[in-house]
Amino acid sequence: MHVEECCQALLHYVLPLIDKHRKGMCIDIGVGTFDLYCELFVRTGFNTIAVEPIPTPAITSLCRSLGIVLIKSCVYDTDGTQTLYIGTYNDSENLNLSSIRSDWWGSSSYSVRVRSMTLDTLLRTINAHLITCLKLDVEGVEYVIIKQLQQVPLFLLPAVVVFEYGGGSNKKDGKAGWSETSVRHTMSCFRILKNLNYRTTILVDSSSVSSELVIDLAEVNILPDVFFHPRSIYGNAICFLDCVSEASWIDRICSLYRDNNIKPQKPLPTLSRLALFTWRLRHAMKRFCK
């Protein structure tokens, strides 16, 4: 599965259904250097915040040109500064693997001090009022941020939370992003989201032997073997603060990005009248369609 392309196509489709009038903002924590979710968000019409502790000049320029608010910081459990261990892969620097965790599989011994803020401080800094999507790609620190959602006022809980899992190995080997600690933290993320009433979850996985998995957090046991294939390497979880009652669009979009397909060069799927009507009817009395 082409994970990032598939997830971006899913979000491109569903976010305008959840927030038709773009009242909420989208927050991209851990921008990286490619597959930029902040760019997707702003081009889909949302007020967008990008959070990256060491943005490249290209990212800084892109944010400036597209009107994306760029905050040069990491998000952690304290305000102040933190040590960020610069990422490395195959003996070359890779900023996309940089982590606050010195034991992260992609971390190197080279480190820099960066600004740090809690999730609460970030939301107050950007004067958040409604959040349509919160995306996290923070190399092993997802749990530290997601557990802070428990202190967020209910009206500020993101309608959609996206976070990365795994990396650096596969589940069967139990190393890197699949170490005992990492898996425990990943499953804790799902338990926290379940307790906060997040329901429909799409797991978009890089494994070539499994396709996307759609589950209801309220209806399953939160166990690694339920969620992940033994040959899973990495993927993204897309979690909705509600049930998705009409989900045929998930398979329709994901089918375009499975490994047996060439990455599509055509425009992203458009909304069907029936899907649009069904979703809007369901959410007519919800906070985003007042």
C-alpha positions in Angstrom: 0.0 0.0 0.0 1.2 3.5 -0.8 0.5 4.7 2.7 0.9 8.5 2.6 -0.8 8.9 -0.8 -3.7 6.8 0.3 -4.2 8.6 3.6 -4.0 12.0 1.9 -6.6 10.9 -0.7 -8.9 9.7 2.1 -8.6 13.0 4.0 -9.0 15.0 0.9 -12.4 13.2 0.4 -13.7 13.1 3.9 -12.6 16.4 5.6 -14.9 18.6 3.5 -17.8 16.3 4.5 -17.1 16.6 8.2 -16.5 20.3 8.0 -18.3 21.6 5.0 -17.9 25.3 5.8 -14.2 24.9 6.9 -15.0 26.3 10.4 -12.2 24.2 12.0 -8.5 24.2 11.6 -6.1 21.4 10.6 -2.9 20.9 12.5 0.1 19.1 11.1 2.6 18.2 13.9 5.8 16.8 12.5 5.8 18.2 9.0 8.9 16.5 7.7 10.3 17.2 4.2 7.9 15.4 1.8 4.3 14.0 1.7 3.2 17.3 3.3 -0.1 17.0 5.0 -0.1 20.7 5.8 -0.1 21.4 2.0 -3.0 19.0 1.6 -5.0 20.7 4.3 -4.5 24.2 3.0 -5.2 23.2 -0.6 -8.5 21.6 0.7 -9.5 25.0 2.0 -8.7 24.7 5.7 -6.9 27.2 8.0 -3.7 25.2 8.6 -1.1 25.1 11.3 2.3 23.4 10.7 4.5 22.5 13.6 8.1 21.5 13.0 11.1 22.0 15.2 13.7 22.3 12.4 11.9 23.2 9.2 14.0 23.2 6.0 14.2 26.4 4.0 11.9 24.8 1.4 9.2 24.1 4.0 9.5 27.6 5.4 9.1 29.0 1.9 6.2 26.8 1.1 4.3 27.7 4.3 4.9 31.4 3.6 3.7 31.2 0.1 0.5 29.2 1.0 -0.4 31.2 4.1 0.3 28.3 6.5 1.1 29.3 10.0 4.5 27.7 10.8 5.5 27.1 14.4 9.1 26.2 14.9 8.7 23.8 17.9 8.2 20.2 18.9 5.2 19.2 20.9 6.0 17.3 24.1 4.9 17.2 27.7 6.7 20.3 28.9 7.2 23.9 27.8 10.7 25.1 27.3 13.4 23.2 25.3 14.1 19.6 24.5 17.0 17.7 22.9 16.1 16.5 19.4 18.2 13.6 18.0 18.7 14.1 14.3 17.5 11.2 12.2 19.7 9.0 10.1 19.0 6.2 7.6 21.7 4.1 5.8 24.4 6.3 7.4 22.9 9.5 5.9 21.0 12.3 7.6 17.3 12.0 7.4 15.4 14.7 9.2 12.1 12.8 8.8 13.4 10.3 11.4 14.5 12.9 14.0 13.0 12.2 17.5 12.9 13.4 21.0 13.7 9.8 22.0 17.4 9.0 22.1 16.5 5.3 21.8 14.3 5.7 18.7 15.5 3.5 15.9 16.0 6.4 13.5 17.9 8.6 15.9 21.6 9.4 15.7 24.0 10.6 18.3 23.9 14.1 16.9 21.5 16.3 18.7 20.3 19.9 18.8 18.2 21.8 21.4 14.8 22.9 20.1 11.8 24.7 21.4 9.2 22.6 23.1 5.5 23.2 24.1 2.7 21.1 25.4 -0.4 20.5 23.4 -2.4 22.9 25.6 0.2 25.6 25.0 0.0 25.0 21.2 -3.8 25.3 21.2 -3.7 28.5 23.2 -0.9 29.9 21.0 -3.0 29.4 17.8 -6.2 30.4 19.5 -7.9 27.1 18.5 -11.7 27.1 18.6 -12.5 24.0 16.5 -10.2 21.4 15.2 -11.1 19.4 12.1 -7.9 17.3 11.9 -4.9 16.7 14.0 -2.1 14.8 12.2 0.9 13.4 14.1 4.2 12.1 12.7 6.6 12.6 15.6 8.8 9.4 15.5 7.8 7.5 18.7 6.3 10.4 20.6 2.7 10.0 19.4 1.6 8.6 22.8 3.1 11.6 24.7 0.8 14.0 22.6 -2.3 11.8 22.4 -2.5 11.3 26.1 -2.7 15.1 26.4 -6.0 15.0 24.5 -7.5 13.8 27.8 -7.1 17.3 29.2 -8.5 19.1 26.1 -12.0 20.5 26.4 -14.6 18.3 24.7 -15.4 21.0 22.1 -11.7 21.1 21.1 -11.3 17.4 20.5 -10.3 17.0 16.8 -12.9 15.5 14.6 -10.1 13.3 13.1 -6.8 12.2 14.6 -4.1 10.8 12.3 -1.0 9.2 13.8 1.8 6.9 12.6 2.7 3.5 14.0 5.6 1.1 13.6 8.7 1.7 11.4 12.2 0.4 11.0 11.3 -3.3 11.2 8.2 -5.5 11.0 5.8 -6.5 13.7 7.0 -10.1 13.7 10.6 -9.2 14.4 9.6 -7.0 17.3 12.3 -4.4 16.8 12.5 -0.6 16.2 9.0 0.8 16.0 7.7 -2.6 16.9 9.6 -3.0 20.2 7.7 -3.9 23.2 7.7 -0.3 24.5 6.6 1.1 21.1 3.8 -1.3 20.7 2.6 -0.7 24.2 2.5 3.0 23.5 0.7 2.5 20.2 -2.0 0.4 21.8 -2.3 3.0 24.6 -3.0 5.6 22.0 -6.0 3.6 20.7 -7.3 3.0 24.3 -7.1 6.7 25.0 -9.0 7.6 21.8 -11.5 4.9 22.5 -12.2 6.4 26.0 -12.6 9.8 24.3 -15.3 8.2 22.1 -13.3 8.0 18.9 -15.0 5.2 16.9 -14.4 4.4 13.3 -10.6 3.9 12.6 -8.9 3.2 9.3 -5.5 1.5 9.4 -3.6 2.1 6.2 -0.7 -0.3 6.3 2.4 -0.7 4.2 2.3 -4.4 4.3 2.0 -6.0 0.9 0.0 -8.9 2.3 -2.8 -6.9 3.9 -5.0 -4.1 2.8 -6.6 -1.3 4.8 -8.5 -2.3 7.9 -11.6 -0.5 9.1 -12.5 -1.1 12.7 -14.8 0.4 15.4 -12.8 1.1 18.5 -15.8 0.5 20.7 -16.4 -3.0 19.3 -12.9 -4.6 19.4 -10.3 -5.7 21.9 -7.4 -3.2 21.8 -4.7 -5.8 21.1 -1.8 -5.8 18.6 -2.8 -9.0 16.9 -6.2 -7.6 16.2 -4.9 -4.4 14.6 -1.7 -5.4 12.8 -0.5 -8.1 10.4 2.8 -9.9 11.4 4.5 -8.4 8.3 3.4 -4.9 8.9 6.3 -2.4 8.7 4.6 0.9 9.3 1.3 2.7 8.7 -1.1 5.4 9.7 -4.2 5.3 11.8 -7.1 7.6 10.9 -9.5 7.9 13.8 -12.9 9.6 13.7 -14.8 11.1 16.6 -17.9 9.3 15.4 -19.0 6.3 13.5 -18.8 6.4 9.7 -22.1 4.9 8.7 -21.5 4.8 4.9 -18.0 3.7 4.3 -17.9 2.3 0.7 -15.7 5.3 -0.2 -12.9 3.9 1.9 -12.5 0.8 -0.2 -13.0 2.8 -3.4 -10.2 5.2 -2.6 -7.8 2.7 -1.0 -8.1 0.3 -4.0 -6.3 3.0 -6.1 -3.2 2.9 -3.8 -2.7 -0.8 -3.2 0.7 -2.3 -4.2 -0.8 -4.1 -7.3 -1.8 -0.7 -8.7 0.3 2.1 -10.2 -0.1 5.3 -8.2 -2.9 7.1 -10.0 -2.2 10.2 -12.1 -5.8 11.3 -12.2 -7.6 13.7 -9.9 -8.7 12.5 -6.5 -12.2 10.9 -6.3 -15.1 13.4 -6.2 -18.0 13.2 -3.8 -21.0 11.3 -4.8 -24.4 13.0 -4.2 -25.6 10.1 -2.1 -22.4 10.0 0.1 -22.6 13.8 0.5 -26.2 13.7 1.5 -25.8 10.8 3.9 -22.9 12.4 5.7 -24.5 15.9 5.9 -27.8 14.4 7.2 -26.0 12.5 9.9 -24.0 15.5 11.0 -26.7 18.2 10.5 -27.0 18.7 14.3 -23.3 18.3 15.0 -20.9 21.1 15.9 -19.4 21.5 12.5 -22.7 22.1 10.6 -24.4 24.6 12.9 
